[in-house]
Amino acid sequence: MSESNDHNHIPLTEAVYYILLAFHTPMHGYGIMQFVKEISDGRVHLGPGTLYGAIKTMLEKGWIQSLEDNSNGRKKEYELTQLGKEVVHAEISRLQELVINGNQIMRGEKSDS
């Protein structure tokens, strides 16, 4: 796989990947923690420090944006930007390549040369 300048932010950590997936629908912090716990079958637990540090970084990178209309009180909601969607799609492609190559090698379809 050739590394593109547009996607030099991958690979993503598992936590960041799941957080970005959570933002496919506008969501606030506690909802994200619950979503990640559920989608990972309880394997990945996000603490508030990890989550809010990741949100800050994602905002700075332009992967997510805060929603202007915050009708639910003080809980801030975020959603994916177009760039954030591109990041997720690039990571999905990278992960698919890993799985395909792993399966081919384990079935003996691809040599290691």
N, C-alpha and C positions, 0 to 999 in steps of 0.2 A: 504494500500500500504506500503510495507516495503521500508525503505530508504536505498539505496545502497551507498557504499562509492564512487563508480564511478559517481554517479549522485547527490552528495551532494550540487551541485550548483543550483539545482532547488528548489523552483519555480523561474522562471525568471520574471522580471518586464515586463509589456506589451511592453515598449519601447525597452528593450533589445531583447525580442522575435522577434519583428518586424525588428529590425536592423539585427539580425542573419538571418532572412528570406531573407532580402535584399541581403545579401552576398552569397546567393545561386548562383548568377551570379556576377562575379567581378564588383565592383561598387566603385565610389568615393563619398565623403561626400555629395555634393549637390544632387546627384542622390539618395542617401539613404533617405535624407529628403523628396524628392518628392515621392519616392516609399512608404514610411511609411504613408505619408499624403493620397496618393491615395488608398492604400490597406485598410486603416482604415476609408475610406469614409470621410476624413477630420477631424476626431475626434481626432487623435493623431498628434500633431505638435512637431517636434524635433528642439530645438534650437541648434546652433553650439556648445555651451558649453556642453550640455547634450550629443550630438552625439560624439564629440571628446573625452570626458571623458570616454564614453562607449567603444569607439574604443580602447583607451589606455588600459583599463581593459581587454578587449577581447584579445588583443595582448598578454598581460602579462599572461593570462590564457591559451593561445595556442588555442583559439577557432577560430581565424582568422589569416591570414598572409597577409603581404604586397606583392603585385606582383612585381617581379623584373623588368620586361619589362614595363617601364612607358612611353610609346610612346606618350601619350596625354599631354605632358608638365609637369607642376608642380602638377597636380591633382593626388594624390596618390590613387591607387585602391587596394582594399582588397578582399579576398575571404575566404570562410569557409575552415577550416582544417577538417580532419577526426574527430577529437575530437569535433569540432564545430557542425558537422553534428550529432554526437551522442547526444550532448546537446539538439539540436533542436528536435530530435526524442524522447528523454526522456520527454521533455516538452510537446510535442504533446500527448504522451501517458498519461501523468498526466492530461492534460486538457480533454482528452476524458473520462477518469475515472470520473472526476468531473461532466461532462455532463450526462454520463450514470447514475451515482448515483442520481443526481438531478432529472432526468426524472423519474427514478424508484420510488423515494420517492414521487414526486408530483403526480404520477399516483396511489399511494397507493400500489405499488408492493414490497416495502421494508419497514420493520419496523424500528423504531429508537432504538431498544433495542440492 
